[in-house]
Amino acid sequence: MSELRKRGLATTVIVSDPFIKLGTTQAKVLGTPDLPLVKIPHPLGGLSLEHVEGRSLVAVPQIVKLIKEHVK
């Protein structure tokens, strides 16, 4: 995602709560400290399809907002 971000594309990384710090650190190390992270509740693995769908309902509005901001 960092390489795509550097090329000017609207990008984000979806991370669960415990991985926010890791995602922020990696973005800085890869040269994109402004890479937006969309946070979803943890865990994701082992969930039923309905619960995963619920996680996506948290992420999608944030992603849409980021895309709209990028296009301005």
C-alpha positions as CSV (number, residue, x, y, z in Angstrom):
1,M,0.0,0.0,0.0
2,S,2.9,2.4,0.7
3,E,4.1,2.1,-2.9
4,L,0.6,2.8,-4.2
5,R,0.2,5.8,-1.8
6,K,3.6,7.2,-3.0
7,R,2.2,7.0,-6.6
8,G,-0.7,9.2,-5.6
9,L,-3.5,6.6,-5.4
10,A,-6.1,6.6,-2.7
11,T,-5.0,3.8,-0.3
12,T,-5.7,2.6,3.2
13,V,-4.9,-0.4,5.3
14,I,-7.6,-2.1,7.4
15,V,-6.2,-3.2,10.8
16,S,-7.8,-4.5,13.9
17,D,-7.2,-2.8,17.3
18,P,-4.1,-4.5,18.4
19,F,-2.3,-3.8,15.2
20,I,-2.7,0.0,15.0
21,K,0.7,0.7,16.5
22,L,2.4,-1.9,14.1
23,G,0.6,-0.4,11.1
24,T,1.6,3.2,12.0
25,T,5.2,2.1,12.5
26,Q,5.4,0.2,9.3
27,A,3.8,3.1,7.4
28,K,6.6,5.5,8.7
29,V,9.3,3.0,8.0
30,L,8.1,2.5,4.4
31,G,8.0,6.3,3.9
32,T,4.3,7.0,4.1
33,P,3.6,8.3,7.6
34,D,0.3,9.7,6.2
35,L,-1.0,6.3,5.2
36,P,-4.5,6.1,6.6
37,L,-5.4,3.1,8.8
38,V,-9.0,2.0,9.1
39,K,-9.5,0.4,12.4
40,I,-11.9,-2.5,12.9
41,P,-12.7,-4.5,16.1
42,H,-10.5,-7.5,16.9
43,P,-10.5,-10.4,16.3
44,L,-11.3,-11.2,12.8
45,G,-10.2,-14.8,12.5
46,G,-12.6,-17.5,13.6
47,L,-15.6,-15.3,13.2
48,S,-18.8,-16.4,11.4
49,L,-19.5,-14.8,8.0
50,E,-22.1,-12.6,9.7
51,H,-19.6,-11.2,12.2
52,V,-17.1,-10.6,9.5
53,E,-19.8,-8.7,7.5
54,G,-20.4,-6.6,10.7
55,R,-16.7,-5.7,10.7
56,S,-16.9,-4.6,7.1
57,L,-19.9,-2.3,8.0
58,V,-17.5,-0.5,10.4
59,A,-14.8,-0.2,7.7
60,V,-16.7,0.7,4.6
61,P,-17.9,4.2,5.6
62,Q,-14.4,5.1,6.7
63,I,-13.0,3.9,3.4
64,V,-15.6,5.9,1.4
65,K,-14.8,9.0,3.4
66,L,-11.0,8.6,2.7
67,I,-11.7,8.1,-1.1
68,K,-13.9,11.2,-1.2
69,E,-11.2,13.3,0.6
70,H,-8.6,12.0,-1.8
71,V,-10.6,13.1,-4.9
72,K,-11.1,16.7,-3.7
